[in-house]
Amino acid sequence: MSWSVTQELTRAGFVNNPVQGRRIMSITAAGQQFLRTHALRRALS
């Protein structure tokens, strides 16, 4: 992912910053809810 996309997702609270020395990001509860909501909307449309 590009740096700017990563920063926007982090600012929105959808992902956590990686632990120092690790490049793996994790999706927060808010990010998971956002994805569920949008997946449900697409399924219903």
Distance bins in CASP14 RR format, pairs under 12 A and 6 or more apart:
PFRMAT RR
TARGET T0000
AUTHOR 0000-0000-0000
RMODE 2
METHOD distances of the structure
MODEL  1
1 7 0 0 0 0 1 0 0 0 0 0 0
1 8 0 0 0 0 0 1 0 0 0 0 0
1 9 1 0 0 1 0 0 0 0 0 0 0
1 10 0 0 0 0 0 1 0 0 0 0 0
1 14 0 0 0 0 0 1 0 0 0 0 0
1 15 0 0 0 0 1 0 0 0 0 0 0
1 18 0 0 0 0 0 1 0 0 0 0 0
1 23 0 0 0 0 0 1 0 0 0 0 0
1 24 0 0 0 0 0 1 0 0 0 0 0
1 25 0 0 0 0 1 0 0 0 0 0 0
2 8 0 0 0 0 1 0 0 0 0 0 0
2 9 0 0 0 0 0 1 0 0 0 0 0
3 9 0 0 0 0 0 1 0 0 0 0 0
3 10 0 0 0 0 0 1 0 0 0 0 0
4 10 0 0 0 0 0 1 0 0 0 0 0
4 11 0 0 0 0 0 1 0 0 0 0 0
5 11 0 0 0 0 0 1 0 0 0 0 0
5 12 0 0 0 0 0 1 0 0 0 0 0
5 14 0 0 0 0 0 1 0 0 0 0 0
5 15 0 0 0 0 1 0 0 0 0 0 0
5 25 0 0 0 0 0 1 0 0 0 0 0
6 12 0 0 0 0 0 1 0 0 0 0 0
6 13 0 0 0 0 0 1 0 0 0 0 0
6 14 0 0 0 0 0 1 0 0 0 0 0
6 15 1 0 0 1 0 0 0 0 0 0 0
6 16 0 0 0 0 0 1 0 0 0 0 0
6 17 0 0 0 0 1 0 0 0 0 0 0
6 18 0 0 0 0 1 0 0 0 0 0 0
6 23 0 0 0 0 0 1 0 0 0 0 0
6 25 1 0 0 1 0 0 0 0 0 0 0
7 13 0 0 0 0 0 1 0 0 0 0 0
7 14 0 0 0 0 0 1 0 0 0 0 0
7 15 0 0 0 0 0 1 0 0 0 0 0
7 17 0 0 0 0 1 0 0 0 0 0 0
7 25 0 0 0 0 0 1 0 0 0 0 0
8 14 0 0 0 0 1 0 0 0 0 0 0
8 15 0 0 0 0 1 0 0 0 0 0 0
9 15 1 0 1 0 0 0 0 0 0 0 0
9 16 0 0 0 0 1 0 0 0 0 0 0
9 17 0 0 0 0 0 1 0 0 0 0 0
9 25 1 0 0 1 0 0 0 0 0 0 0
9 26 0 0 0 0 0 1 0 0 0 0 0
9 27 0 0 0 0 1 0 0 0 0 0 0
9 28 0 0 0 0 1 0 0 0 0 0 0
9 30 0 0 0 0 0 1 0 0 0 0 0
9 31 0 0 0 0 1 0 0 0 0 0 0
9 34 0 0 0 0 0 1 0 0 0 0 0
9 35 0 0 0 0 0 1 0 0 0 0 0
10 16 1 0 0 1 0 0 0 0 0 0 0
10 17 1 0 0 1 0 0 0 0 0 0 0
10 18 0 0 0 0 1 0 0 0 0 0 0
10 25 0 0 0 0 1 0 0 0 0 0 0
10 26 0 0 0 0 0 1 0 0 0 0 0
10 27 0 0 0 0 0 1 0 0 0 0 0
10 28 0 0 0 0 1 0 0 0 0 0 0
10 30 0 0 0 0 0 1 0 0 0 0 0
10 31 0 0 0 0 0 1 0 0 0 0 0
11 17 0 0 0 0 0 1 0 0 0 0 0
11 28 0 0 0 0 0 1 0 0 0 0 0
11 30 0 0 0 0 0 1 0 0 0 0 0
12 27 0 0 0 0 0 1 0 0 0 0 0
12 28 0 0 0 0 1 0 0 0 0 0 0
12 30 1 0 0 1 0 0 0 0 0 0 0
12 31 0 0 0 0 1 0 0 0 0 0 0
12 33 0 0 0 0 0 1 0 0 0 0 0
12 34 0 0 0 0 1 0 0 0 0 0 0
13 25 0 0 0 0 0 1 0 0 0 0 0
13 26 0 0 0 0 0 1 0 0 0 0 0
13 27 0 0 0 0 1 0 0 0 0 0 0
13 28 1 0 1 0 0 0 0 0 0 0 0
13 29 0 0 0 0 1 0 0 0 0 0 0
13 30 1 0 1 0 0 0 0 0 0 0 0
13 31 1 0 0 1 0 0 0 0 0 0 0
13 32 0 0 0 0 0 1 0 0 0 0 0
13 33 0 0 0 0 0 1 0 0 0 0 0
13 34 0 0 0 0 1 0 0 0 0 0 0
14 25 0 0 0 0 1 0 0 0 0 0 0
14 26 0 0 0 0 0 1 0 0 0 0 0
14 27 1 0 0 1 0 0 0 0 0 0 0
14 28 1 0 0 1 0 0 0 0 0 0 0
14 29 0 0 0 0 1 0 0 0 0 0 0
14 30 1 0 1 0 0 0 0 0 0 0 0
14 31 1 1 0 0 0 0 0 0 0 0 0
14 32 0 0 0 0 1 0 0 0 0 0 0
14 33 0 0 0 0 1 0 0 0 0 0 0
14 34 1 0 0 1 0 0 0 0 0 0 0
14 35 0 0 0 0 1 0 0 0 0 0 0
14 37 0 0 0 0 0 1 0 0 0 0 0
14 38 0 0 0 0 0 1 0 0 0 0 0
15 24 0 0 0 0 0 1 0 0 0 0 0
15 25 1 0 1 0 0 0 0 0 0 0 0
15 26 1 0 0 1 0 0 0 0 0 0 0
15 27 1 0 1 0 0 0 0 0 0 0 0
15 28 1 0 0 1 0 0 0 0 0 0 0
15 29 0 0 0 0 0 1 0 0 0 0 0
15 30 0 0 0 0 1 0 0 0 0 0 0
15 31 1 0 0 1 0 0 0 0 0 0 0
15 32 0 0 0 0 0 1 0 0 0 0 0
15 34 0 0 0 0 0 1 0 0 0 0 0
15 35 0 0 0 0 0 1 0 0 0 0 0
16 22 0 0 0 0 0 1 0 0 0 0 0
16 24 0 0 0 0 1 0 0 0 0 0 0
16 25 1 0 0 1 0 0 0 0 0 0 0
16 26 1 0 1 0 0 0 0 0 0 0 0
16 27 1 0 0 1 0 0 0 0 0 0 0
16 28 1 0 1 0 0 0 0 0 0 0 0
16 29 0 0 0 0 0 1 0 0 0 0 0
16 30 0 0 0 0 0 1 0 0 0 0 0
16 31 0 0 0 0 0 1 0 0 0 0 0
16 32 0 0 0 0 0 1 0 0 0 0 0
17 23 0 0 0 0 0 1 0 0 0 0 0
17 24 0 0 0 0 0 1 0 0 0 0 0
17 25 1 0 0 1 0 0 0 0 0 0 0
17 26 0 0 0 0 1 0 0 0 0 0 0
17 28 0 0 0 0 0 1 0 0 0 0 0
18 24 1 0 1 0 0 0 0 0 0 0 0
18 25 1 0 1 0 0 0 0 0 0 0 0
18 26 0 0 0 0 1 0 0 0 0 0 0
19 25 0 0 0 0 1 0 0 0 0 0 0
19 26 0 0 0 0 1 0 0 0 0 0 0
25 31 0 0 0 0 0 1 0 0 0 0 0
26 32 0 0 0 0 0 1 0 0 0 0 0
27 33 0 0 0 0 1 0 0 0 0 0 0
27 34 0 0 0 0 1 0 0 0 0 0 0
27 35 1 0 0 1 0 0 0 0 0 0 0
27 36 0 0 0 0 0 1 0 0 0 0 0
28 34 0 0 0 0 1 0 0 0 0 0 0
28 35 0 0 0 0 0 1 0 0 0 0 0
29 35 0 0 0 0 0 1 0 0 0 0 0
29 36 0 0 0 0 0 1 0 0 0 0 0
30 36 0 0 0 0 0 1 0 0 0 0 0
30 37 0 0 0 0 0 1 0 0 0 0 0
31 37 0 0 0 0 1 0 0 0 0 0 0
31 38 0 0 0 0 0 1 0 0 0 0 0
31 39 0 0 0 0 0 1 0 0 0 0 0
32 38 0 0 0 0 0 1 0 0 0 0 0
32 39 0 0 0 0 0 1 0 0 0 0 0
33 39 0 0 0 0 0 1 0 0 0 0 0
33 40 0 0 0 0 0 1 0 0 0 0 0
34 40 0 0 0 0 0 1 0 0 0 0 0
34 41 0 0 0 0 0 1 0 0 0 0 0
35 41 0 0 0 0 0 1 0 0 0 0 0
35 42 0 0 0 0 0 1 0 0 0 0 0
36 42 0 0 0 0 0 1 0 0 0 0 0
36 43 0 0 0 0 0 1 0 0 0 0 0
37 43 0 0 0 0 0 1 0 0 0 0 0
37 44 0 0 0 0 0 1 0 0 0 0 0
38 44 0 0 0 0 0 1 0 0 0 0 0
38 45 0 0 0 0 0 1 0 0 0 0 0
39 45 0 0 0 0 0 1 0 0 0 0 0
END
